[in-house]
Amino acid sequence: MSYPRRTVRLVRDAVEVVARPGYSVSVVRCADDHTGWSAAEVSAGHRMVLVRRGRFRRRVRGVVADADPTAAYLVEAGDEERFAHPAGGDVCTSVDFAAELWRRLAGEKPTPSTVYVDGALELAHRRVAASAADPDYALAEQLLVLMGGALTQAAQVPTPASPGHADDRALVARAREAIVAADPAAAGLFPLAESLGVSPYRLSRAFPREVGVSLTRYRNRVRVGRALERLEAGEEELAVLAADLGFADQAHLTRTVREHAGAPPGVVRRLLAR
């Protein structure tokens, strides 16, 4: 999600889903497509942004990070942000908080900007949308789950300081991009490393240092995200879903979804029913 100031027509659409004292929830669709950085924008408030679909890049506090369904971010008032969209558009959920409520939830310490979105956090994200019909209780409760999970994940983001950190960050960003895009080269560790021009050993070691989880877990996390999207849409044929997503069988799908999201596919489908 971004709000770039450009000389061309802005191609985004923001729809406010819920507005209550202290917070609001919006769905933002951006069809922008540019590799360069947008003009700097200073955030006027506090918000949490999670990506439902698509991928883009964000620069804040001198750090560049990719945002996609596995990587969200938290924004403090006064943050100066720039965005790039080398992969085209995206769909995001933006939760804006009043300063007082933000501090009650986040505390007084500086908030890390990057958030690794595991399967349980993505399920909480999707449940926010499913709870919109009851904004004062069901949605409010889901927002607490979402914010609490985001703050926990943000606190666990690794902060390596090795001389090769910048190179590793770029390497892992390219690996993540290939996995999220379902690039054929991402079918396995060895072909992925070969396509990136590095040794499998280097890629395997750099990934957890940068992301906080192993390459294998991240790859399964991406597949679970695709499963959640299909289940939210009402998918009932779990054997078909397992085959489509490359799982060995339905039992493998069920185990993996339960491990990452905290519930088996049938329960997830019910939780996301609108």
Backbone as CSV, one residue per row, in Angstrom:
resi,resn,N_x,N_y,N_z,CA_x,CA_y,CA_z,C_x,C_y,C_z
1,MET,0.853,-1.184,0.000,0.000,0.000,0.000,0.885,1.228,0.000
2,SER,0.533,2.244,-0.772,1.315,3.462,-0.766,0.454,4.633,-1.178
3,TYR,0.992,5.818,-0.925,0.323,7.041,-1.302,1.331,7.943,-2.014
4,PRO,1.899,7.472,-3.146,2.971,8.239,-3.771,2.479,9.517,-4.412
5,ARG,3.278,10.596,-4.289,2.993,11.837,-4.992,3.696,11.748,-6.332
6,ARG,2.959,11.722,-7.409,3.543,11.552,-8.718,2.928,12.560,-9.666
7,THR,3.570,12.717,-10.833,3.028,13.629,-11.831,1.980,12.940,-12.699
8,VAL,1.800,11.634,-12.519,0.792,10.909,-13.270,-0.400,10.638,-12.367
9,ARG,-1.455,10.114,-12.953,-2.677,9.867,-12.197,-2.436,8.817,-11.115
10,LEU,-2.903,9.109,-9.915,-2.809,8.130,-8.836,-3.828,7.021,-9.079
11,VAL,-3.369,5.778,-9.013,-4.256,4.657,-9.299,-4.427,3.826,-8.029
12,ARG,-5.145,4.369,-7.069,-5.426,3.652,-5.838,-6.819,3.996,-5.363
13,ASP,-7.337,3.107,-4.539,-8.694,3.293,-4.043,-8.730,2.819,-2.595
14,ALA,-9.137,3.693,-1.685,-9.213,3.351,-0.263,-10.664,3.355,0.174
15,VAL,-11.096,2.249,0.764,-12.471,2.121,1.250,-12.437,1.896,2.757
16,GLU,-13.010,2.814,3.503,-13.064,2.667,4.960,-14.149,1.663,5.311
17,VAL,-13.730,0.582,5.964,-14.659,-0.499,6.316,-15.328,-0.231,7.654
18,VAL,-14.536,0.248,8.608,-15.045,0.512,9.958,-14.382,1.770,10.482
19,ALA,-15.150,2.614,11.157,-14.593,3.789,11.828,-15.203,3.878,13.216
20,ARG,-14.364,3.849,14.227,-14.802,3.940,15.612,-13.865,4.908,16.341
21,PRO,-14.301,5.460,17.465,-13.388,6.312,18.235,-12.121,5.534,18.587
22,GLY,-11.004,6.046,18.177,-9.739,5.401,18.497,-9.132,4.599,17.376
23,TYR,-9.946,4.110,16.442,-9.371,3.315,15.360,-10.296,3.290,14.152
24,SER,-9.711,2.979,13.004,-10.478,2.761,11.778,-9.761,1.709,10.954
25,VAL,-10.530,0.998,10.125,-9.988,-0.055,9.266,-10.362,0.263,7.827
26,SER,-9.370,0.243,6.947,-9.609,0.527,5.530,-8.969,-0.555,4.671
27,VAL,-9.582,-0.796,3.520,-8.992,-1.659,2.497,-8.481,-0.741,1.393
28,VAL,-7.216,-0.875,1.070,-6.583,0.005,0.088,-6.119,-0.834,-1.096
29,ARG,-6.585,-0.463,-2.268,-6.170,-1.133,-3.500,-5.327,-0.168,-4.315
30,CYS,-4.132,-0.594,-4.640,-3.208,0.248,-5.394,-2.829,-0.472,-6.684
31,ALA,-2.982,0.208,-7.803,-2.612,-0.353,-9.098,-1.380,0.332,-9.656
32,ASP,-0.615,0.982,-8.784,0.583,1.676,-9.229,1.621,0.668,-9.712
33,ASP,2.535,1.131,-10.554,3.532,0.237,-11.135,4.757,1.064,-11.506
34,HIS,5.729,1.144,-10.614,6.946,1.895,-10.914,8.084,1.352,-10.075
35,THR,9.295,1.362,-10.644,10.453,0.832,-9.936,11.149,1.899,-9.106
36,GLY,10.909,3.181,-9.434,11.532,4.253,-8.671,10.799,4.532,-7.377
37,TRP,11.426,5.318,-6.514,10.827,5.644,-5.221,9.867,6.816,-5.364
38,SER,8.771,6.735,-4.637,7.813,7.836,-4.598,8.406,8.999,-3.802
39,ALA,7.750,10.129,-3.874,8.160,11.263,-3.042,7.960,10.903,-1.569
40,ALA,8.754,11.509,-0.712,8.657,11.224,0.723,7.329,11.708,1.277
41,GLU,6.767,10.894,2.168,5.538,11.268,2.862,5.740,11.084,4.355
42,VAL,5.346,12.058,5.121,5.468,11.983,6.573,4.126,11.541,7.145
43,SER,4.138,10.446,7.886,2.902,9.920,8.454,2.342,10.859,9.516
44,ALA,1.055,11.128,9.406,0.412,12.011,10.378,-0.074,11.248,11.608
45,GLY,-0.087,9.915,11.549,-0.606,9.144,12.672,0.046,7.784,12.769
46,HIS,-0.567,6.920,13.560,-0.049,5.582,13.832,-0.929,4.566,13.104
47,ARG,-0.296,3.590,12.466,-1.093,2.588,11.783,-0.325,1.283,11.619
48,MET,-1.087,0.236,11.356,-0.548,-1.082,11.061,-1.041,-1.452,9.664
49,VAL,-0.139,-1.902,8.811,-0.499,-2.216,7.430,-0.119,-3.659,7.135
50,LEU,-1.096,-4.427,6.683,-0.876,-5.820,6.307,-1.296,-6.012,4.857
51,VAL,-0.529,-6.785,4.129,-0.772,-6.996,2.701,-1.632,-8.234,2.505
52,ARG,-2.725,-8.061,1.792,-3.566,-9.207,1.440,-3.116,-9.832,0.126
53,ARG,-2.690,-8.994,-0.799,-2.291,-9.501,-2.114,-1.280,-8.541,-2.732
54,GLY,-0.260,-9.091,-3.407,0.712,-8.254,-4.083,1.990,-8.072,-3.275
55,ARG,2.862,-7.205,-3.787,4.167,-6.984,-3.159,4.672,-5.609,-3.555
56,PHE,5.310,-4.909,-2.620,5.925,-3.624,-2.924,7.093,-3.397,-1.968
57,ARG,7.814,-2.309,-2.174,8.977,-1.991,-1.343,8.714,-0.700,-0.586
58,ARG,9.268,-0.629,0.610,9.067,0.536,1.474,10.409,0.937,2.077
59,ARG,10.673,2.252,2.113,11.888,2.756,2.737,11.511,3.704,3.855
60,VAL,11.993,3.417,5.053,11.707,4.244,6.213,12.877,4.132,7.184
61,ARG,13.226,5.248,7.832,14.340,5.278,8.791,15.636,4.753,8.178
62,GLY,15.786,4.944,6.861,16.991,4.524,6.173,17.052,3.057,5.824
63,VAL,15.975,2.308,6.084,15.958,0.866,5.834,14.945,0.544,4.742
64,VAL,15.356,-0.289,3.784,14.470,-0.738,2.711,13.989,-2.145,3.036
65,ALA,12.687,-2.386,2.911,12.127,-3.705,3.191,10.994,-3.997,2.226
66,ASP,10.845,-5.265,1.883,9.731,-5.695,1.044,8.504,-5.913,1.915
67,ALA,7.345,-5.541,1.385,6.062,-5.806,2.047,5.264,-6.742,1.153
68,ASP,4.794,-7.838,1.719,3.974,-8.806,1.008,3.133,-9.525,2.064
69,PRO,2.337,-10.539,1.710,1.503,-11.181,2.739,2.274,-11.795,3.902
70,THR,3.585,-11.963,3.767,4.379,-12.497,4.875,5.138,-11.413,5.631
71,ALA,5.011,-10.163,5.222,5.788,-9.081,5.858,4.951,-7.818,5.915
72,ALA,4.489,-7.469,7.106,3.696,-6.261,7.318,4.597,-5.196,7.951
73,TYR,3.998,-4.056,8.297,4.791,-3.027,8.958,3.926,-2.160,9.858
74,LEU,4.591,-1.547,10.845,3.960,-0.636,11.786,4.496,0.760,11.520
75,VAL,3.638,1.753,11.582,4.006,3.126,11.254,3.777,4.021,12.462
76,GLU,4.802,4.749,12.844,4.689,5.737,13.920,4.399,7.109,13.317
77,ALA,3.720,7.959,14.059,3.523,9.339,13.613,4.889,9.990,13.409
78,GLY,5.054,10.662,12.279,6.316,11.302,11.965,7.243,10.480,11.109
79,ASP,6.943,9.200,10.895,7.766,8.380,10.007,7.727,8.941,8.594
80,GLU,8.881,9.030,7.960,8.970,9.472,6.572,9.094,8.227,5.688
81,GLU,8.118,8.021,4.815,8.051,6.805,4.015,8.180,7.110,2.523
82,ARG,8.807,6.182,1.817,8.839,6.177,0.359,8.490,4.773,-0.111
83,PHE,7.870,4.667,-1.299,7.409,3.378,-1.793,7.836,3.167,-3.242
84,ALA,8.048,1.903,-3.586,8.295,1.499,-4.969,7.452,0.262,-5.261
85,HIS,6.994,0.150,-6.510,6.102,-0.956,-6.897,6.655,-1.696,-8.115
86,PRO,7.775,-2.382,-7.972,8.346,-3.076,-9.130,7.516,-4.262,-9.595
87,ALA,6.597,-4.755,-8.753,5.786,-5.926,-9.115,4.353,-5.553,-9.458
88,GLY,4.038,-4.268,-9.579,2.674,-3.868,-9.879,1.887,-3.535,-8.624
89,GLY,0.568,-3.721,-8.684,-0.315,-3.271,-7.612,-0.400,-4.207,-6.432
90,ASP,-1.238,-3.818,-5.464,-1.389,-4.587,-4.242,-2.722,-4.269,-3.583
91,VAL,-3.118,-5.108,-2.652,-4.308,-4.889,-1.819,-3.874,-5.032,-0.374
92,CYS,-4.177,-4.018,0.442,-3.730,-4.016,1.839,-4.886,-3.698,2.787
93,THR,-4.698,-4.086,4.034,-5.557,-3.648,5.120,-4.773,-2.646,5.960
94,SER,-5.327,-1.465,6.145,-4.688,-0.433,6.962,-5.536,-0.194,8.202
95,VAL,-4.935,-0.346,9.364,-5.617,-0.082,10.633,-4.981,1.154,11.244
96,ASP,-5.745,2.244,11.324,-5.241,3.497,11.879,-5.694,3.632,13.329
97,PHE,-4.761,4.047,14.199,-5.035,4.164,15.624,-4.852,5.603,16.089
98,ALA,-5.707,6.041,16.983,-5.478,7.307,17.674,-4.249,7.149,18.562
99,ALA,-3.544,8.252,18.809,-2.275,8.192,19.540,-2.429,7.540,20.914
100,GLU,-3.493,7.870,21.629,-3.666,7.333,22.985,-3.853,5.824,22.958
101,LEU,-4.698,5.331,22.038,-4.915,3.891,21.955,-3.645,3.182,21.490
102,TRP,-2.930,3.778,20.554,-1.682,3.183,20.077,-0.710,2.973,21.237
103,ARG,-0.564,3.997,22.084,0.373,3.881,23.198,-0.094,2.856,24.227
104,ARG,-1.388,2.731,24.396,-1.890,1.701,25.315,-1.532,0.307,24.802
105,LEU,-1.592,0.138,23.487,-1.327,-1.169,22.900,0.162,-1.420,22.704
106,ALA,0.889,-0.402,22.222,2.281,-0.591,21.838,3.269,-0.184,22.918
107,GLY,2.822,0.586,23.907,3.746,1.061,24.926,4.496,2.300,24.473
108,GLU,5.450,2.705,25.261,6.175,3.944,24.998,7.479,3.731,24.242
109,LYS,7.940,2.498,24.119,9.201,2.249,23.432,9.031,2.427,21.924
110,PRO,10.101,2.779,21.204,10.029,2.864,19.738,9.584,1.540,19.147
111,THR,8.723,1.594,18.155,8.152,0.394,17.560,8.975,-0.044,16.356
112,PRO,9.478,-1.295,16.345,10.157,-1.782,15.132,9.196,-1.709,13.945
113,SER,9.703,-1.362,12.772,8.804,-1.135,11.645,8.397,-2.418,10.934
114,THR,9.278,-3.415,10.903,9.007,-4.624,10.125,8.379,-5.705,10.995
115,VAL,7.398,-6.399,10.425,6.697,-7.457,11.140,6.652,-8.701,10.259
116,TYR,7.215,-9.808,10.737,7.064,-11.076,10.028,5.665,-11.607,10.311
117,VAL,4.904,-11.885,9.265,3.526,-12.344,9.411,3.503,-13.867,9.278
118,ASP,3.422,-14.560,10.401,3.328,-16.015,10.333,1.893,-16.426,10.012
119,GLY,1.644,-17.724,9.937,0.315,-18.199,9.549,-0.766,-17.779,10.523
120,ALA,-0.463,-17.800,11.827,-1.456,-17.411,12.821,-1.801,-15.936,12.700
121,LEU,-0.802,-15.102,12.406,-1.055,-13.670,12.266,-1.850,-13.381,10.984
122,GLU,-1.573,-14.123,9.928,-2.378,-13.923,8.717,-3.828,-14.345,8.954
123,LEU,-4.040,-15.429,9.693,-5.401,-15.837,10.006,-6.105,-14.746,10.810
124,ALA,-5.419,-14.152,11.788,-5.998,-13.046,12.556,-6.320,-11.871,11.647
125,HIS,-5.443,-11.581,10.704,-5.684,-10.505,9.730,-6.962,-10.770,8.947
126,ARG,-7.099,-11.971,8.436,-8.290,-12.300,7.652,-9.549,-12.316,8.511
127,ARG,-9.422,-12.641,9.789,-10.582,-12.640,10.671,-11.068,-11.227,10.984
128,VAL,-10.179,-10.245,10.890,-10.607,-8.858,11.069,-11.667,-8.513,10.024
129,ALA,-11.389,-8.852,8.767,-12.357,-8.570,7.708,-13.640,-9.359,7.911
130,ALA,-13.519,-10.598,8.369,-14.701,-11.428,8.573,-15.547,-10.949,9.744
131,SER,-14.978,-10.107,10.623,-15.694,-9.631,11.814,-16.277,-8.234,11.634
132,ALA,-16.214,-7.695,10.430,-16.627,-6.307,10.208,-18.089,-6.059,10.520
133,ALA,-18.913,-7.096,10.494,-20.333,-6.914,10.779,-20.589,-6.593,12.255
134,ASP,-19.629,-6.876,13.132,-19.756,-6.579,14.565,-18.527,-5.790,14.998
135,PRO,-18.440,-4.504,14.615,-17.210,-3.740,14.828,-16.885,-3.437,16.282
136,ASP,-17.898,-3.394,17.160,-17.649,-2.962,18.531,-17.140,-4.071,19.440
137,TYR,-17.388,-5.326,19.075,-16.914,-6.433,19.896,-16.068,-7.416,19.098
138,ALA,-16.672,-8.116,18.126,-15.927,-9.144,17.395,-14.712,-8.559,16.687
139,LEU,-14.900,-7.451,15.972,-13.774,-6.856,15.265,-12.762,-6.270,16.242
140,ALA,-13.252,-5.616,17.302,-12.336,-5.047,18.289,-11.471,-6.137,18.918
141,GLU,-12.079,-7.286,19.227,-11.303,-8.388,19.801,-10.253,-8.891,18.817
142,GLN,-10.636,-9.023,17.541,-9.686,-9.486,16.548,-8.552,-8.484,16.344
143,LEU,-8.852,-7.193,16.457,-7.800,-6.188,16.345,-6.783,-6.333,17.477
144,LEU,-7.262,-6.644,18.676,-6.345,-6.857,19.790,-5.448,-8.062,19.535
145,VAL,-6.041,-9.142,19.011,-5.243,-10.317,18.662,-4.210,-9.961,17.598
146,LEU,-4.660,-9.225,16.591,-3.781,-8.844,15.484,-2.646,-7.950,15.957
147,MET,-2.967,-6.921,16.716,-1.943,-5.988,17.181,-0.976,-6.678,18.137
148,GLY,-1.508,-7.487,19.038,-0.642,-8.208,19.963,0.318,-9.132,19.235
149,GLY,-0.204,-9.858,18.242,0.654,-10.739,17.456,1.691,-9.965,16.673
150,ALA,1.296,-8.818,16.106,2.229,-8.005,15.325,3.353,-7.481,16.197
151,LEU,3.032,-7.006,17.393,4.060,-6.483,18.295,5.006,-7.591,18.745
152,THR,4.467,-8.781,18.982,5.311,-9.911,19.362,6.266,-10.269,18.238
153,GLN,5.739,-10.325,17.015,6.579,-10.657,15.873,7.627,-9.574,15.628
154,ALA,7.218,-8.308,15.767,8.153,-7.209,15.523,9.321,-7.268,16.493
155,ALA,9.052,-7.642,17.740,10.113,-7.714,18.737,11.100,-8.826,18.436
156,GLN,10.688,-9.807,17.610,11.548,-10.948,17.311,12.295,-10.804,15.991
157,VAL,12.099,-9.685,15.280,12.800,-9.486,14.009,14.288,-9.381,14.272
158,PRO,15.106,-10.207,13.607,16.550,-10.157,13.853,17.161,-8.856,13.360
159,THR,18.220,-8.421,14.031,18.910,-7.186,13.630,20.407,-7.472,13.496
160,PRO,20.786,-8.230,12.467,22.196,-8.582,12.303,23.045,-7.361,11.973
161,ALA,24.298,-7.407,12.342,25.180,-6.267,12.100,26.494,-6.718,11.468
162,SER,26.506,-7.872,10.801,27.719,-8.375,10.179,28.071,-7.548,8.953
163,PRO,29.368,-7.540,8.539,29.765,-6.753,7.375,28.988,-7.114,6.111
164,GLY,28.581,-8.375,5.970,27.868,-8.793,4.774,26.368,-8.654,4.884
165,HIS,25.899,-7.909,5.894,24.463,-7.813,6.141,23.703,-7.273,4.933
166,ALA,24.208,-6.218,4.309,23.504,-5.619,3.172,23.387,-6.609,2.028
167,ASP,24.470,-7.354,1.763,24.430,-8.351,0.692,23.446,-9.463,1.020
168,ASP,23.453,-9.909,2.263,22.525,-10.966,2.664,21.082,-10.479,2.587
169,ARG,20.846,-9.236,2.971,19.490,-8.691,2.905,18.982,-8.702,1.470
170,ALA,19.826,-8.282,0.521,19.433,-8.280,-0.883,19.207,-9.700,-1.387
171,LEU,20.070,-10.621,-0.975,19.937,-12.018,-1.383,18.618,-12.606,-0.891
172,VAL,18.324,-12.408,0.390,17.098,-12.968,0.964,15.866,-12.311,0.348
173,ALA,15.945,-11.031,0.045,14.817,-10.363,-0.615,14.532,-10.999,-1.956
174,ARG,15.574,-11.346,-2.720,15.377,-11.997,-4.013,14.814,-13.401,-3.838
175,ALA,15.270,-14.104,-2.801,14.742,-15.445,-2.537,13.270,-15.384,-2.158
176,ARG,12.921,-14.438,-1.287,11.515,-14.270,-0.890,10.651,-13.949,-2.102
177,GLU,11.156,-13.072,-2.951,10.411,-12.691,-4.145,10.119,-13.915,-5.018
178,ALA,11.121,-14.767,-5.208,10.939,-15.957,-6.035,9.932,-16.918,-5.415
179,ILE,9.986,-17.082,-4.094,9.058,-18.009,-3.425,7.630,-17.479,-3.470
180,VAL,7.454,-16.203,-3.148,6.113,-15.611,-3.153,5.511,-15.614,-4.556
181,ALA,6.345,-15.409,-5.572,5.865,-15.375,-6.958,5.718,-16.765,-7.552
182,ALA,6.036,-17.828,-6.788,5.958,-19.206,-7.268,6.823,-19.407,-8.511
183,ASP,7.996,-18.777,-8.504,8.944,-18.954,-9.596,9.346,-20.426,-9.672
184,PRO,9.396,-21.019,-10.880,9.809,-22.431,-10.992,11.158,-22.712,-10.348
185,ALA,12.039,-21.716,-10.325,13.346,-21.914,-9.701,13.244,-22.107,-8.202
186,ALA,12.100,-21.733,-7.607,11.923,-21.868,-6.162,11.331,-23.226,-5.790
187,ALA,11.410,-24.193,-6.701,10.862,-25.516,-6.417,11.664,-26.258,-5.356
188,GLY,12.906,-25.850,-5.129,13.742,-26.497,-4.128,14.891,-25.599,-3.733
189,LEU,15.555,-25.924,-2.638,16.666,-25.113,-2.143,17.800,-25.038,-3.158
190,PHE,18.186,-26.182,-3.729,19.322,-26.190,-4.646,19.042,-25.383,-5.911
191,PRO,17.915,-25.606,-6.608,17.672,-24.772,-7.796,17.479,-23.298,-7.468
192,LEU,16.918,-22.983,-6.293,16.747,-21.586,-5.913,18.112,-20.930,-5.713
193,ALA,18.998,-21.609,-4.998,20.336,-21.059,-4.777,21.075,-20.889,-6.104
194,GLU,20.937,-21.867,-6.989,21.605,-21.772,-8.296,21.085,-20.579,-9.084
195,SER,19.772,-20.363,-9.061,19.189,-19.242,-9.801,19.642,-17.900,-9.238
196,LEU,19.986,-17.871,-7.940,20.429,-16.639,-7.297,21.940,-16.469,-7.366
197,GLY,22.633,-17.495,-7.872,24.077,-17.405,-8.029,24.859,-17.504,-6.739
198,VAL,24.322,-18.229,-5.751,25.022,-18.406,-4.480,24.999,-19.877,-4.100
199,SER,25.776,-20.231,-3.103,25.774,-21.614,-2.640,24.524,-21.883,-1.804
200,PRO,24.003,-23.108,-1.831,22.856,-23.444,-0.964,23.168,-23.193,0.504
201,TYR,24.423,-23.419,0.899,24.807,-23.210,2.292,24.639,-21.748,2.682
202,ARG,25.108,-20.820,1.837,24.991,-19.402,2.167,23.525,-18.981,2.252
203,LEU,22.725,-19.398,1.284,21.311,-19.019,1.285,20.607,-19.570,2.519
204,SER,20.886,-20.813,2.848,20.233,-21.452,3.983,20.594,-20.772,5.292
205,ARG,21.819,-20.260,5.415,22.236,-19.590,6.651,21.756,-18.139,6.705
206,ALA,21.739,-17.471,5.549,21.360,-16.055,5.532,19.873,-15.870,5.819
207,PHE,19.058,-16.799,5.376,17.608,-16.612,5.470,17.118,-16.443,6.908
208,PRO,17.441,-17.343,7.832,16.955,-17.143,9.208,17.544,-15.923,9.881
209,ARG,18.775,-15.518,9.490,19.359,-14.309,10.078,18.552,-13.072,9.682
210,GLU,18.025,-13.059,8.462,17.305,-11.888,7.974,15.817,-11.918,8.307
211,VAL,15.204,-13.096,8.239,13.747,-13.204,8.378,13.339,-13.696,9.760
212,GLY,14.178,-14.519,10.376,13.837,-15.048,11.685,13.296,-16.457,11.652
213,VAL,13.091,-17.004,10.456,12.636,-18.393,10.303,13.469,-19.037,9.200
214,SER,13.479,-20.359,9.176,14.247,-21.069,8.166,13.608,-20.926,6.795
215,LEU,14.388,-21.206,5.774,13.886,-21.156,4.402,12.743,-22.143,4.207
216,THR,12.871,-23.336,4.775,11.816,-24.349,4.652,10.523,-23.870,5.296
217,ARG,10.637,-23.301,6.489,9.424,-22.834,7.168,8.787,-21.675,6.396
218,TYR,9.613,-20.803,5.849,9.062,-19.687,5.083,8.323,-20.193,3.847
219,ARG,8.904,-21.136,3.156,8.239,-21.681,1.961,6.886,-22.300,2.323
220,ASN,6.836,-23.052,3.441,5.561,-23.619,3.869,4.594,-22.533,4.328
221,ARG,5.138,-21.486,4.948,4.297,-20.350,5.360,3.605,-19.719,4.142
222,VAL,4.320,-19.563,3.041,3.731,-18.994,1.828,2.630,-19.905,1.302
223,ARG,2.864,-21.207,1.312,1.825,-22.138,0.842,0.598,-22.105,1.753
224,VAL,0.819,-21.969,3.046,-0.316,-21.867,3.967,-1.117,-20.596,3.678
225,GLY,-0.441,-19.503,3.356,-1.151,-18.281,2.997,-2.068,-18.481,1.805
226,ARG,-1.586,-19.207,0.799,-2.424,-19.489,-0.370,-3.604,-20.383,0.017
227,ALA,-3.349,-21.309,0.943,-4.438,-22.161,1.415,-5.497,-21.339,2.151
228,LEU,-5.071,-20.396,3.004,-6.025,-19.555,3.725,-6.888,-18.753,2.757
229,GLU,-6.272,-18.243,1.709,-7.041,-17.476,0.725,-8.099,-18.339,0.053
230,ARG,-7.732,-19.546,-0.309,-8.694,-20.453,-0.950,-9.785,-20.874,0.036
231,LEU,-9.417,-21.124,1.281,-10.406,-21.522,2.288,-11.364,-20.383,2.591
232,GLU,-10.841,-19.163,2.636,-11.703,-18.003,2.863,-12.716,-17.850,1.735
233,ALA,-12.319,-18.237,0.526,-13.221,-18.167,-0.624,-14.217,-19.323,-0.642
234,GLY,-14.099,-20.267,0.309,-15.066,-21.352,0.423,-14.620,-22.676,-0.139
235,GLU,-13.334,-22.832,-0.425,-12.829,-24.095,-0.973,-13.175,-25.258,-0.049
236,GLU,-13.789,-26.308,-0.604,-14.189,-27.468,0.196,-13.410,-28.722,-0.168
237,GLU,-12.862,-28.784,-1.366,-12.138,-29.975,-1.814,-10.692,-29.894,-1.345
238,LEU,-10.435,-30.418,-0.156,-9.103,-30.292,0.420,-8.062,-31.103,-0.347
239,ALA,-8.463,-32.213,-0.927,-7.521,-33.005,-1.704,-7.063,-32.222,-2.937
240,VAL,-8.003,-31.520,-3.559,-7.662,-30.692,-4.715,-6.764,-29.541,-4.287
241,LEU,-7.105,-28.922,-3.169,-6.305,-27.816,-2.653,-4.881,-28.274,-2.363
242,ALA,-4.739,-29.443,-1.738,-3.407,-29.977,-1.427,-2.602,-30.193,-2.708
243,ALA,-3.227,-30.762,-3.719,-2.522,-31.013,-4.981,-2.132,-29.710,-5.657
244,ASP,-3.037,-28.738,-5.654,-2.757,-27.454,-6.308,-1.582,-26.729,-5.669
245,LEU,-1.423,-26.876,-4.354,-0.390,-26.136,-3.627,0.894,-26.938,-3.433
246,GLY,0.932,-28.155,-3.994,2.165,-28.926,-3.958,2.399,-29.732,-2.697
247,PHE,1.356,-29.964,-1.892,1.496,-30.823,-0.727,1.424,-32.286,-1.158
248,ALA,2.021,-33.167,-0.362,2.063,-34.579,-0.717,0.660,-35.174,-0.797
249,ASP,-0.221,-34.757,0.122,-1.595,-35.250,0.136,-2.399,-34.364,1.081
250,GLN,-3.681,-34.714,1.260,-4.555,-33.895,2.111,-4.070,-33.883,3.554
251,ALA,-3.561,-35.021,4.032,-3.085,-35.083,5.413,-1.895,-34.134,5.617
252,HIS,-1.015,-34.055,4.622,0.125,-33.150,4.702,-0.341,-31.697,4.759
253,LEU,-1.325,-31.359,3.935,-1.909,-30.017,3.963,-2.481,-29.710,5.340
254,THR,-3.255,-30.639,5.887,-3.906,-30.421,7.178,-2.881,-30.203,8.284
255,ARG,-1.837,-31.030,8.308,-0.798,-30.887,9.341,-0.109,-29.534,9.233
256,THR,0.204,-29.125,8.008,0.960,-27.888,7.817,0.119,-26.663,8.165
257,VAL,-1.153,-26.661,7.738,-2.022,-25.534,8.072,-2.219,-25.449,9.580
258,ARG,-2.421,-26.582,10.234,-2.596,-26.565,11.689,-1.331,-26.059,12.376
259,GLU,-0.171,-26.491,11.916,1.089,-26.070,12.531,1.296,-24.562,12.405
260,HIS,0.988,-23.978,11.236,1.263,-22.570,10.998,0.140,-21.647,11.456
261,ALA,-1.111,-22.056,11.238,-2.242,-21.173,11.540,-2.896,-21.488,12.875
262,GLY,-2.587,-22.634,13.451,-3.155,-22.985,14.747,-4.491,-23.695,14.678
263,ALA,-4.960,-24.023,13.464,-6.235,-24.709,13.301,-6.210,-25.457,11.972
264,PRO,-6.922,-26.599,11.869,-6.954,-27.348,10.611,-7.807,-26.622,9.572
265,PRO,-7.706,-27.025,8.304,-8.415,-26.315,7.236,-9.915,-26.167,7.445
266,GLY,-10.587,-27.198,7.917,-12.036,-27.109,8.104,-12.417,-26.040,9.126
267,VAL,-11.654,-25.948,10.202,-11.904,-24.922,11.223,-11.592,-23.545,10.663
268,VAL,-10.492,-23.431,9.922,-10.140,-22.148,9.318,-11.261,-21.652,8.418
269,ARG,-11.820,-22.532,7.617,-12.910,-22.144,6.716,-14.093,-21.592,7.491
270,ARG,-14.436,-22.221,8.617,-15.548,-21.734,9.429,-15.221,-20.395,10.081
271,LEU,-13.985,-20.232,10.550,-13.588,-18.982,11.193,-13.646,-17.801,10.227
272,LEU,-13.411,-18.070,8.960,-13.379,-16.992,7.974,-14.706,-16.802,7.249
273,ALA,-15.697,-17.609,7.599,-17.016,-17.437,6.961,-17.590,-16.093,7.324
274,ARG,-18.177,-15.414,6.338,-18.672,-14.060,6.575,-20.176,-14.097,6.828
